[in-house]
């Protein structure tokens, strides 16, 4: 499921990414009631050869009071994936999140055109 690059960093293949993103769909933004994947908050997933998985994501706003809860939930849902030995959540603000990053499903659920 994983391939090694010359530097020893694992390139996460599409099957593994699909499994990880599927698990991340279980993490619901408590304020909006939609999962973080469909909201477009998860930008990328990387993994090193030791199984350290880095989830690069953003939040809908810098002052999100539930950031810690979301980070904890991300770590919790990835615990059961055998390839994931440890999870680090990297919160970034660039590129900034916009409603355009939301899936069609999230837009319909929130009544956004």
Secondary structure, DSSP 8 states (H G I E B T S, - for coil): -EEE-TTSEEEE-HHHHHHHHHHHTT-B-TTT-SBTTTTT-EEEEEEETT-EEEEEE--SSTT-TTHHHHHHHHHHHHTT-TT-SEEEEEE--SS---GGGS-HHHHHHHT--
